[in-house]
């Protein structure tokens, strides 16, 4: 299964005790493949650096590289077509474009701007983090 993770979910999922941590933990364990694009990685870098300092981004980038080298847990795509699914916050289209290009089944987000995907008739389907955790029985490892 391929998924794309919105930045707000990724930021929260990094904290071991957070309710969203099982999402990141399941990715590291090989339960799904994370789809990323250059635009998404740049946003991850910007937000992680702004919120937690440069070291937070460096740690995540190393983790991303490690997962990519040791498993099929990362798919990097270069969207050449802009689908313009999100009108209310066009910056969010980096996630929809990546997810569609990668053939992702889900886009994990709490952002209401992704609701147009729900009725678009194609994948990915937007899914709330807690719903993703429950649907796939993701539990954090001790």
N, C-alpha and C positions, 0 to 999 in steps of 0.2 A: 504494500500500500504506500502510495506517495502522498505526502501532505505538505502544505505550506503553512508557516506559522507567522502570524502578525506580530509586529515588534512588541506591542504591549503585553502579549502573552509570553513571548520569549523572556522579556525582562523579569516578569514575575516568576516564571518557571525555573529560573536559575537559583532561587533560594530553596535550599533543601527542605525547610519546614513549610513551605508555601503549598497551598492546595493544588497548584498547577505543576508542582515539581514532577509528579509522575509522567507528565508529557515529555519532558526533557529526558528523564530517566529511561523511559521506554525507547526513546530514539537511540540513546547510547547503548541500550541492550539489544538493538537491532530489530525492534518490533515494527518499525516503519522507516521509510526513506524520506528525508527532508529535501524539499526542492528549494533552491536558492538561485538568484540571479545577481548580477553585479549591483543593480539598483537596490535590492534587498540587503545585500551585504554592506553597502554603503550606509543604508539607514540603520542597520543593526550597529555598525561602528559608531555612527553619530550619536545615537541615543544611549548606548552602553557607556560611551566615553563621557557624555554629558552627565549622566546620572550617577555613574560609579567610578569614573576615572579611566584613563587609557588602559590600565592593567586589566580591567574587566573585559574590554574588547580583545586584548591580546590573548587572554585565557580562553575566551569563546572561540576565537579564530584558530587557536591551537587544537582545541577540542574538535572543531569542524574538520580540520586537516587530518587529525588522528582517525576519526570515524570514517572519513573518506578513504584513507589509506588502508584501513583494516577491514572494511566491510563495504557493502553496497548501500550504505546509509545516507549518502548524499548524491543528489543529482543537480548539477549546475546547468542552467539553461540560459540561452540568450534569446529573449523574445524579440522577434523582428516585426511582429504585427502588434499594434496597439488596439485592444478590444474596446476600450472606453466604456467599460461596464459601470464604473463608479462615477457618477456625475457630481454628487454633492461634495466629495473630497477627492479630486482627481489624483492627488499624490498616492492614494491607496491603490491606484491601478497598477503599480509595480507588483503588487501581490497577486492581483487577478491575472495579469499578463503572464507572470511566472507560473502560476498554478495551472493555467490553461495550457501553456506551452509544454509544461512537464507532464501533463496528463494526470495531475493530482486529483485524488478523490475528494479531499477535504481541504478547506482553508480554515485553520483554527483561529478564531477571533472573538472578541467581545464587542467589536466596533459595529454599530448599527448601519454604517455606510455600506457594508457588504451585503445587506439584505437583497439588493437586486439580483445577486447570484442565486438566491434561493429559488427563484422562479424563472431563471434564465433558460432552463431546458437542457443545460449541459453541465458537465463537471467543471470545476469543483463545487462542492456544496459547502456553504459556510456552516461552521459548527462551533458552538460555545465550548470553551475549554473543559468545563465540568461535564458536559454532555459527552465529549470525546473520551474523557477518562472513564466514565460510567459505561458507555457503549462498548468499549474495547477492554474493559476489565483491567485497566492499568492501575497497578499498585506500586508505590515506591518501594524499592529494595531497602532492607534494613542497613 
